[in-house]
Amino acid sequence: MELPARLKYTTTHEWIADNGDGTVTVGITAVATEQLGDLVYVELPKVGTKVERGGNVAVVESTKAASDVYAPLAGEIVAANDDLSSHPENVNQSPYESGWLFKLKVKDKAQLGELMASDEYAKAAGV
């Protein structure tokens, strides 16, 4: 199971990449895509939306179920991966690259330190 060490993780299966400019890129992990199966639809947040940590931000829908995606940090949506509207399979095929969901301008960078490292996430996710 691929869990890149450069990323941070949440217990709700989001991954977070610190872009180094006050923004982060967010997606769902390979663990989540394996549990969900093939995605058929992705509902992304609108740019400019302000989100609170733990709030519902997006929805991913597979042939098995629909699942909420939560904001790992408080902030403002600055980009959404519009390619996913016509190619939701990118999340399954490349969850950490072309399958990213949205970018967030972080309100409180200290929250980044509260996220899990890959080994902690692997243990929490049972992989």
KEKE-3310 file (N, C-alpha, C; in steps of 0.2 Angstrom, whole numbers, plus 5000, padded with zeros to 4 digits):
npx = (5004:5004:5010:5016:5030:5032:5020:5007:4994:4976:4964:4953:4956:4962:4975:4988:4998:5011:5013:5022:5020:5011:4999:4991:4989:4976:4970:4963:4968:4977:4972:4959:4954:4955:4946:4934:4932:4930:4929:4916:4911:4915:4912:4917:4924:4919:4930:4936:4928:4926:4933:4931:4941:4939:4926:4914:4919:4920:4914:4916:4911:4908:4905:4901:4898:4895:4905:4910:4922:4934:4939:4956:4962:4959:4954:4954:4947:4957:4959:4952:4952:4947:4948:4944:4930:4927:4935:4935:4941:4954:4957:4958:4968:4979:4981:4989:4995:4989:4976:4973:4962:4958:4965:4971:4971:4980:4973:4979:4994:5000:4992:4996:5006:4998:4994:4995:5010:5016:5018:5011:4998:4997:4997:4985:4976:4977:4985)
npy = (4994:5010:5024:5039:5045:5059:5066:5071:5064:5060:5053:5051:5047:5057:5064:5076:5088:5099:5114:5123:5137:5142:5136:5120:5104:5093:5076:5060:5045:5030:5019:5023:5023:5010:5004:5010:5007:5008:5025:5035:5047:5064:5076:5092:5106:5124:5136:5149:5145:5145:5135:5124:5115:5098:5099:5095:5094:5089:5076:5059:5047:5030:5014:5007:5015:5032:5044:5056:5069:5077:5093:5094:5104:5121:5134:5142:5137:5137:5131:5118:5102:5101:5092:5080:5080:5075:5064:5055:5043:5045:5048:5035:5029:5037:5042:5051:5060:5065:5063:5072:5082:5095:5112:5121:5136:5139:5142:5142:5137:5130:5119:5110:5102:5094:5083:5066:5057:5046:5033:5032:5034:5023:5013:5017:5015:5002:4995)
npz = (5000:4995:5004:5004:5012:5013:5014:5025:5035:5039:5051:5044:5031:5022:5013:5015:5007:5010:5002:5004:5003:5011:5007:5005:4997:4995:4996:4994:5002:4996:5003:5006:4993:4989:4998:4994:4981:4963:4958:4952:4952:4957:4969:4970:4981:4979:4973:4984:4995:5012:5025:5039:5050:5049:5044:5031:5015:5002:4991:4987:4975:4973:4964:4975:4986:4993:4999:5011:5011:5021:5028:5032:5038:5044:5033:5017:5001:4987:4975:4964:4958:4943:4933:4937:4936:4924:4924:4935:4939:4940:4953:4958:4950:4952:4966:4973:4965:4950:4955:4965:4975:4980:4984:4998:5006:5021:5037:5050:5052:5062:5064:5055:5061:5069:5062:5055:5053:5039:5044:5057:5052:5044:5054:5061:5051:5049:5040)
capx = (5000:5008:5009:5022:5032:5032:5014:5003:4987:4971:4961:4947:4959:4964:4982:4990:5005:5012:5016:5028:5018:5005:4994:4992:4985:4973:4967:4961:4973:4976:4968:4952:4952:4954:4940:4928:4932:4931:4925:4912:4909:4918:4909:4923:4922:4920:4935:4933:4924:4930:4931:4933:4944:4934:4920:4913:4922:4919:4911:4918:4906:4910:4900:4899:4896:4897:4909:4912:4929:4934:4944:4960:4964:4954:4956:4950:4949:4960:4959:4949:4955:4942:4949:4940:4923:4926:4939:4935:4945:4961:4958:4960:4974:4985:4978:4994:4997:4983:4970:4972:4955:4958:4970:4968:4976:4979:4972:4983:5000:5001:4987:4999:5009:4994:4992:4999:5015:5014:5018:5006:4992:4997:4995:4978:4972:4977:4989)
capy = (5000:5016:5030:5043:5048:5066:5068:5070:5060:5061:5047:5050:5045:5062:5065:5083:5090:5106:5116:5128:5144:5144:5131:5113:5100:5088:5071:5054:5040:5023:5015:5025:5021:5003:5003:5013:5004:5013:5031:5036:5054:5068:5083:5096:5112:5130:5141:5154:5143:5145:5128:5123:5109:5093:5100:5092:5098:5086:5070:5055:5042:5024:5010:5004:5020:5039:5046:5063:5071:5082:5097:5092:5110:5127:5139:5144:5133:5141:5127:5112:5098:5101:5087:5075:5080:5070:5058:5053:5037:5048:5047:5028:5027:5041:5046:5056:5065:5068:5062:5077:5085:5103:5116:5125:5141:5137:5148:5141:5133:5125:5113:5105:5098:5089:5078:5060:5054:5040:5027:5033:5033:5015:5009:5019:5012:4994:4993)
capz = (5000:4994:5008:5004:5019:5012:5015:5031:5035:5044:5052:5039:5025:5018:5013:5014:5005:5011:4996:5006:5001:5015:5004:5005:4992:4998:4992:4998:5002:4992:5007:5005:4986:4989:5002:4990:4974:4957:4958:4947:4953:4963:4970:4973:4983:4975:4975:4989:5001:5019:5028:5046:5051:5051:5040:5025:5009:4995:4991:4982:4975:4969:4963:4981:4991:4993:5005:5012:5012:5026:5028:5037:5041:5043:5028:5011:4995:4982:4969:4964:4952:4939:4928:4940:4935:4918:4925:4942:4939:4941:4960:4959:4947:4954:4972:4976:4959:4946:4958:4971:4975:4981:4987:5003:5010:5028:5041:5055:5050:5068:5063:5051:5066:5072:5057:5056:5048:5036:5049:5061:5048:5042:5060:5062:5046:5049:5034)
cpx = (5004:5005:5015:5023:5032:5026:5012:4997:4982:4968:4955:4950:4961:4972:4983:4997:5006:5016:5021:5026:5012:4998:4996:4987:4983:4970:4965:4966:4972:4972:4961:4950:4951:4947:4934:4927:4932:4926:4922:4910:4913:4915:4915:4920:4923:4926:4933:4930:4929:4928:4934:4936:4939:4927:4920:4915:4920:4916:4914:4913:4908:4904:4897:4896:4898:4900:4911:4920:4929:4940:4949:4963:4959:4958:4951:4952:4951:4961:4956:4952:4949:4942:4945:4933:4922:4930:4940:4940:4953:4963:4961:4966:4980:4982:4983:4997:4991:4977:4969:4965:4955:4964:4967:4973:4974:4978:4977:4988:5001:4997:4991:5003:5005:4992:4997:5004:5013:5013:5013:4999:4991:4994:4987:4974:4972:4980:4996)
cpy = (5006:5022:5034:5046:5056:5070:5067:5067:5062:5054:5045:5049:5050:5062:5073:5084:5097:5108:5122:5135:5146:5140:5124:5110:5094:5082:5065:5049:5034:5019:5016:5023:5014:5001:5005:5009:5010:5019:5032:5044:5057:5074:5087:5103:5118:5134:5147:5152:5143:5138:5128:5116:5103:5093:5096:5096:5096:5079:5066:5049:5036:5020:5007:5009:5027:5040:5053:5063:5077:5086:5095:5098:5116:5131:5140:5140:5138:5138:5121:5108:5097:5095:5081:5074:5075:5064:5057:5047:5039:5047:5040:5026:5031:5045:5052:5061:5068:5067:5067:5080:5092:5105:5121:5130:5141:5143:5148:5135:5128:5119:5108:5100:5093:5083:5072:5059:5048:5033:5027:5032:5026:5011:5010:5015:5005:4991:4992)
cpz = (5000:4999:5009:5010:5018:5014:5023:5030:5040:5045:5048:5032:5020:5019:5012:5012:5006:5005:4998:5005:5005:5012:5005:4999:4996:4994:4996:4997:4997:4996:5006:4998:4985:4992:4998:4984:4969:4958:4952:4947:4959:4963:4973:4976:4978:4978:4979:4995:5007:5022:5035:5046:5053:5047:5034:5019:5002:4996:4985:4981:4970:4968:4969:4986:4990:4999:5006:5013:5016:5026:5033:5041:5040:5037:5023:5005:4990:4975:4970:4958:4948:4934:4931:4939:4929:4919:4932:4944:4941:4949:4962:4956:4950:4960:4974:4971:4956:4950:4964:4970:4975:4984:4992:5006:5017:5032:5047:5054:5056:5067:5059:5055:5069:5068:5058:5051:5045:5040:5054:5058:5046:5048:5061:5057:5045:5043:5035)
residu = (MET:GLU:LEU:PRO:ALA:ARG:LEU:LYS:TYR:THR:THR:THR:HIS:GLU:TRP:ILE:ALA:ASP:ASN:GLY:ASP:GLY:THR:VAL:THR:VAL:GLY:ILE:THR:ALA:VAL:ALA:THR:GLU:GLN:LEU:GLY:ASP:LEU:VAL:TYR:VAL:GLU:LEU:PRO:LYS:VAL:GLY:THR:LYS:VAL:GLU:ARG:GLY:GLY:ASN:VAL:ALA:VAL:VAL:GLU:SER:THR:LYS:ALA:ALA:SER:ASP:VAL:TYR:ALA:PRO:LEU:ALA:GLY:GLU:ILE:VAL:ALA:ALA:ASN:ASP:ASP:LEU:SER:SER:HIS:PRO:GLU:ASN:VAL:ASN:GLN:SER:PRO:TYR:GLU:SER:GLY:TRP:LEU:PHE:LYS:LEU:LYS:VAL:LYS:ASP:LYS:ALA:GLN:LEU:GLY:GLU:LEU:MET:ALA:SER:ASP:GLU:TYR:ALA:LYS:ALA:ALA:GLY:VAL)
# end
